[in-house]
Amino acid sequence: IDGSRLAVFDAANIGSGIALSCGQHIATKVGNALYCSARSMIPVMRNSYVYFEISVSPSTSVNGPSTIPMRQAVDPTTLLIGLSTLEMPLDTLVGAWKGSVGLCSTGQILHLGRWLSSASEENDGTYSGNSTVGCLVYLDDNSAYDSTEGPNVTVDVTFNVNGRIVPSSACDIGGIMGDHNVSPSHSSQSQSAAGGDGCPEPTLSMVVPKVHELFPTVTLHSSGTSVMCRFSAEDLLANSRTEIGALSGVVVYAVDGSVVLDGNEEDEFLDFSCSSQSNEDFFHGKLLCGDASL
């Protein structure tokens, strides 16, 4: 990993309506723009399993007349969490641009400008305040193939919400969101073969131009929504391969290159002193910010 880049949000790659705090670990929507996205400073490693998490701040109430019930600031349409290349504009939804994908808090997946629903009614992938969304990524350079726009590679993406795997997306529930210069993928490719290995299929397989890096990305919609990045092994909340959808025996890295799971057959994560911290602990400033608060 380049020593000049840190495992935090990149101040040079955030939308104009986002403020960073707590050493650039926390991104908060502060402006009036419709959509504001933020990318990590470090891309995911290639040809390796990489895992990261994004925690959504505990829901807070919006002030109103005492006779009206308080509503939650974090609602089902607030944010998306996923991956993008540097080609994606920061004023659009992650997943609306080619080479990007996002899991919305409604449980829908946005990919190539199309909304996809989960194949499972039991685990619909919805999340809200005080949730943590995990993402396991494998960018496979060995899958490269030529296209009219140059070589492409496939990327397997497995989302989980609070340790529950989001099943493969199987149903297109909406049209393309406008013209975002989206080209059809070579394959929405084998959601394939993972099932036979005792590991769930990836939530989605997508295509990315080989020349581009892929970055963890969030898109915030509602003003005041805050998220925290967990890009180092010691900050992760998941505890096992089962929770993140990792195959037995494969090495899994965090975004900063630290080892989350080594090559043995053990299901449990390597032991880190911070692994028991909760979302609430973080957003009260106990993990990285000392006594600071949002």
N, C-alpha and C positions, 0 to 999 in steps of 0.2 A: 504494500500500500504506500502511495506517495506520502511522505512525511509532512508535506505542506498542506495536506488535506485532512480534515477531521471527520469523525463519524457523527455529524450533526447536519441540520438543515443548512443549505448554502445561501448566505445573504445575497449573493449575486444571482441566485436563481429562485426568487420568490416573487409572487405577484405584488402589485403596488398596494393592495389592501391587507397585507399580512405583516405583522410585527413579530420579531423573534426575541426570545428572552431565555434566561437560564442557560447561558453559554450556547445559544442557538439550538438547544434541545427542544424548546417549546415554540410552536407556531400558533398565533392567534389572529383570527379575522377581525380587523379593526376598521376597514374601509367600507364604502358603499358599493363597490364593484360587485357584479352578480356572482362571478366565480373567481376565486384566487387560488393559485396552485403554488406549492413549494416542493422543491426537489432536494434530495440529499446532496452533500458535497462529494461523496464517494460513490462511484457506480458499483453495481454488483460484480463480483468476480466471474470470469468466464470459465466454463467447463468444470464448475464446482457447484455443490449445493450451498446456497446462501439463504440465511433466514433472518428476517427482521420483524419487528413489531411496532405498531403505532397505537398508543393509548389515547382514548378520547376522554377529555376532562369530565368529571362528574357533572351531571346536569344541574343547572342553576335556574332559579325562578326569575321570571321577568316581572318587574313591578307593575301593578295595576290596581284598580279600585278594590277595596277590601271585600266588596260583594261579589267580585269575579274571581273564580278559582285561578290560582297561579298556573301559568303554562310553562313547559320546559323549554329552555333555550336550545337544547340539542334535540332535534326532531327528526323524523324518518327521511327528510330530504336534505339534511344538513351537509353531508360530506361524502367524499369518495377516497379510498386508499388503494394504491396500486403501484404501477411502474410506468415510466415513460423515458423516451430519448430526449436529447436536447432540442430536437426538432419541434416538440410540442410547445405551442404558445402557453404562457402562464396565466392567460385569462380565459382558458377553456377547461372543460372537465377532463380529468385524466381518464382515458379510454375513448374519447371522442376523436383522437388523432391516431393515425397509423403508428404502429410500434408502441402502443400504450394500452393499458387495461386498468380498470378500476372497479373495486367492490363498493357499491353504494350502501349507505346505511339502511336503505329499504330492502337490502338483500339481493338486489339486481346487480348484474355485472355489465359494465359498459365496455365494449370492445369494438374497434373499427366503427364507432358511431352507432352501434346497435345495442339495444338493451336485451340482455339474456336473463332468463330466470333459472333458478336452481332446479335440478332434476328431482329434488326431494322436497316433499311437503313437510316432513318432520324437522328438517334442519334447513331453514330458508335463508340463512346467512344474514339476517337482520342484526343490527347493532345500534347502540345509542350511547348516552353518557355513561362513563365508568366502565366502558368495554375496551378490550384490547383485541385488535385485529392483527393476526400473524400472516406472513407471506413467505413461503418457501419457493425459491427460484432455481431453475437450472437452465442456463444459457449454453446451448450445445453447438460449438463451432464445427464439430464433426458432422452436423446435419446440413452443412452449407449446400446450397444449390443455386444455380444461376437463374436470374429472371431478367426481364427487359430493363429493370432499374438497377441491376447489379446483383451480387450474391446476397442471399437471405439465409438466416439461420432460424431454427425453432427454439422456443422457450417454453418450458413447462412451469406453470404457476399453480401453486396450491395455497388457497386461503384458509385460514381458520378464524373463528370468532370465539374468544375465551376458551380456546383449546378444543373446539368442535370443528372438524373439517367441513368446509363448504363443498358440497358435492359438485360433480362436473356439471357445467351449464349445458342444458340440453334444449332449451326452447327460446326461439327468437320471439320477443313479445312487443317489438316496436320497430319503427323504421329508422333509417339513417338520420342522424341529427344534422341536417344541413349538409353543405358541401365543405368538407374539411380536407379535401385532397386525399381522400381515402382510396387506396387501391385494394382490390380483393386479395385475400391471402392465398398463398399456394395451398395451404391446407389449414383447416381449423383442426387440425391434423390429429393424428391418433391421440385421442383421449385415451389411448390404448392401453396397452399391455401392463400397466401397473397392477391391475387387479390380481394377476396371477402370482405376484410376489408377496401377497399378504399385506399390501399397502394400497390405500385408496387411489383411484385415478386422480391425476391432477385436476384441479377445478377447471383449468383451461389451458390449451396449448396455442401459442400464437407465433407469428412470424415477425422478425425484426431484421432490418438491413444489417448485414454483417459489419459494416464500417462504424456502426453506432454503438455507444455504450448505453446501458439501461440503468436507470436511477429510481430508487424508492421515491414515491411521489404522493402528496395529498392534495386534494382540492377541497377548500372550505367555502361554504355557501352562507350560512347564517352568521350574522355579526356576533362577535363575542365567543364563537366556538374556538376551543383550544385543543391542540393535540400535542403529544410528546413522542419523540422518536426514541426507539430502543434499537440502536445499531451496534451495540457491543454485547458480547456474551454475558457479561456480569449484570446487564440491565434487563435481560429477558425474563418474562414471567412464565412462559411455558416450561414444562418439566420433563417431557418425554418425546420420543420419536412419534409415538401414536398421536400425540396432540398436534404435531405439525405436519404429519404425513410423510415422514422420511423413511426410506427403505432401511432395513436392518443392515448394519455393517458399513454404511457409507459415512464419510466424514462430512459434517455440516459446519459451515463457517458463519460468523456474523458479518455484517457489512464491513466492519473495520479489520477483518481478517482473523480475529480471534476464533478459537475452536469452540464450537458449541457442543458437538458430539464427535468423539473420536471414532476410529475405525473398528472398535470392538462391537460385540453383539448386544451390549447393554442398551436397554430402552431409555434409561434415565439420562438426563442432561448432566454434564460435568458440574461439580458443586461450586457455586459462587455465593459469596456471603450476601449479595443483594438480591438473590433470586426469590426471596420470600416477600419482597416489597410489593405492595398493592398499588393500583392506580391512585387510590385516595392518598396513600403515603406520598406519592410523587407530587401530586397537585397541592399538597400542603407543604411542599418544599423540603421533604425529608431525605430525598434520594440524591439529588445533585445540586440543589440550590441553597443548601444550608438553611437559614431561617427566612430566606426570601419567599415571597408569595407572589401569585399572579395579580 
